[in-house]
Amino acid sequence: MNKATFNIDCVQCPRLSKFLKQVKRDYPDYHARPVAPFGVDNPKLLIVGLAPGMHGANATGRPFTGDYAGILLYETLYKFGFSNRPDSVAQDDGLKLKQCRITNAVKCLPPENKPTTAEINTCNQFLARELALLKPGSCILALGNIAHQSVLKALDLKRKDYPFSHGAQFELAQSQHLFASYHCSRYNTQTRRLTDSMFHDVFRRIRKLLDK
C-alpha cells in the first residue's frame, strides 16, 4: 500500500496527532497510529467506516478489530462469504477477507470518537485515492452518515442527489453502486436502531449484485 492511499506516518491533523501521542503514553501496547485499510488489494466491496475506536482498531491496528462494532460486521462478512472466519480479535488471528476491504473515513482515533469537519476533509484525500482504484462493477458500503458524506466528497458528488438513509442504494459511474447503512456501533445495535436482519439485508443485496 503506497502513501497515496495510506500513510502511517501522517501528522496532517495536529489535534489527532497530539491525541495519539497521549494515548500511546497511556497505553504503551496500543497501536495508537493511523490505522491502515484491511483486506484484498482489488476489492469488489469497499466498506467505509468512520474512524478507529479507542480500544478496538486503535489498540489492534486493524479496522473494527477488538471493537464491539466489529462483532456484527465480521459475523456478517463471514455469513455472506467475504471472510474465512466470523470474528476479528487481533492482527495475528488468521482472519482473511475475500473480495473485500475495510477502510475508514478518518484513519486516526479522534477524541470522544468525534472527528472535526476539518479532520474529515483532510483525510478525505486518502479515501478519494482508494475509491479511484476500484474497478467497474464494484460496490461501496458506507457505515453511517459521516462515512456516506465522506464517500460523496471523495467522488465529488452532491449530497442532495445521494441522501443518506439506512438501506439506500445508488448507482454510480462505471456500473459501481453505493450502499448506505446505519453504523454497526454498540449504541445502534443495543438500541435496535440497527438489527442483525437489517444489516444482513444490505449485505444480501450487495452479494446478489456482485454475483451477477
Residue pairs with C-beta under 8 A, 6 or more apart in sequence:
1 36
1 37
4 126
4 129
5 37
5 126
5 129
5 130
5 133
6 34
6 36
6 37
6 107
6 126
6 130
7 34
7 126
8 33
8 34
8 36
9 34
10 34
10 107
10 108
11 17
12 122
12 123
13 108
13 118
13 119
13 122
13 123
15 110
15 111
15 116
15 119
16 106
16 108
16 109
16 110
16 115
16 119
17 108
19 108
19 109
19 110
19 111
20 32
20 33
20 108
20 109
21 32
23 30
23 32
23 54
23 58
23 109
24 30
24 32
27 59
29 59
30 58
30 59
31 57
31 58
31 59
31 60
31 61
32 58
32 59
32 109
33 61
33 108
34 107
34 108
35 52
35 57
35 58
35 61
35 62
35 63
35 104
35 107
35 108
35 109
36 61
36 62
36 107
37 63
37 101
37 102
37 103
37 104
37 130
38 62
38 63
38 65
38 97
38 101
38 102
38 103
39 97
39 100
39 101
39 102
40 97
40 98
40 99
40 100
40 101
41 101
42 133
42 135
43 97
43 99
43 100
43 101
43 134
43 138
44 99
44 100
44 135
44 137
44 138
44 139
44 210
45 82
45 99
45 100
45 101
45 138
45 139
45 140
45 141
45 206
45 210
46 100
46 101
46 102
46 103
46 130
46 131
46 134
46 138
46 139
46 140
46 141
47 73
47 100
47 101
47 102
47 103
47 140
47 141
47 143
48 103
48 104
48 105
48 127
48 140
48 141
48 142
48 143
48 147
48 150
48 151
49 63
49 64
49 69
49 102
49 103
49 104
49 105
49 143
49 144
49 147
49 183
50 104
50 105
50 106
50 113
50 115
50 143
50 144
50 146
50 147
50 183
51 104
51 105
51 106
51 107
51 108
51 109
51 110
51 113
51 115
52 58
52 63
52 104
52 107
52 108
52 109
53 64
53 67
53 68
53 69
53 109
53 113
54 109
54 113
55 66
55 67
56 64
56 65
56 66
56 67
56 68
56 69
56 70
57 63
57 64
57 65
57 66
57 67
57 104
57 109
58 109
59 66
60 66
60 89
60 90
60 91
61 91
62 88
62 90
62 91
63 70
63 102
63 103
63 104
64 70
64 73
64 74
64 88
64 102
65 88
65 89
65 90
65 91
66 88
66 89
66 90
68 185
68 186
69 183
69 184
69 185
69 186
70 87
70 88
70 184
71 87
71 184
72 184
72 189
72 194
72 196
72 199
73 102
73 143
73 184
74 83
74 85
74 86
74 87
74 88
74 95
75 86
75 87
76 196
76 199
76 200
76 203
77 83
77 86
77 97
77 100
77 203
78 84
78 85
78 86
79 86
79 200
79 203
80 200
80 203
80 204
80 206
80 207
81 98
81 99
81 207
82 97
82 98
82 99
82 100
83 95
83 96
83 97
83 98
83 100
84 94
84 95
84 96
84 98
85 93
85 94
85 95
87 93
87 95
88 95
99 210
103 127
103 130
104 147
105 115
105 120
105 123
105 124
105 127
105 146
105 147
105 150
105 151
106 115
106 119
106 120
106 123
107 123
107 126
108 119
108 123
110 116
110 119
115 123
115 146
120 146
120 150
121 153
124 150
124 153
124 154
127 150
127 151
127 154
128 153
128 154
128 155
131 140
131 151
131 154
131 155
134 140
134 176
135 174
136 174
136 175
136 176
137 174
137 175
137 176
137 210
138 176
139 176
139 177
139 178
139 179
139 206
139 209
139 210
140 151
140 172
140 176
140 177
140 178
140 179
141 179
141 180
141 181
141 202
141 206
142 148
142 150
142 151
142 164
142 178
142 179
142 180
142 181
143 181
143 182
143 183
143 184
144 181
144 182
144 183
144 185
145 164
147 183
148 162
148 164
148 178
148 180
149 159
149 164
151 178
152 158
152 159
152 162
155 172
157 172
162 168
162 170
162 178
164 180
165 180
166 180
166 181
166 182
166 194
166 198
166 202
167 179
167 180
167 181
167 198
167 201
167 202
168 179
168 180
169 177
169 178
169 179
169 180
169 205
170 177
170 178
170 179
171 177
172 178
177 206
177 209
179 202
179 205
179 206
181 194
181 198
181 199
181 202
182 188
182 193
182 194
182 198
183 194
184 194
184 199
187 193
188 194
189 195
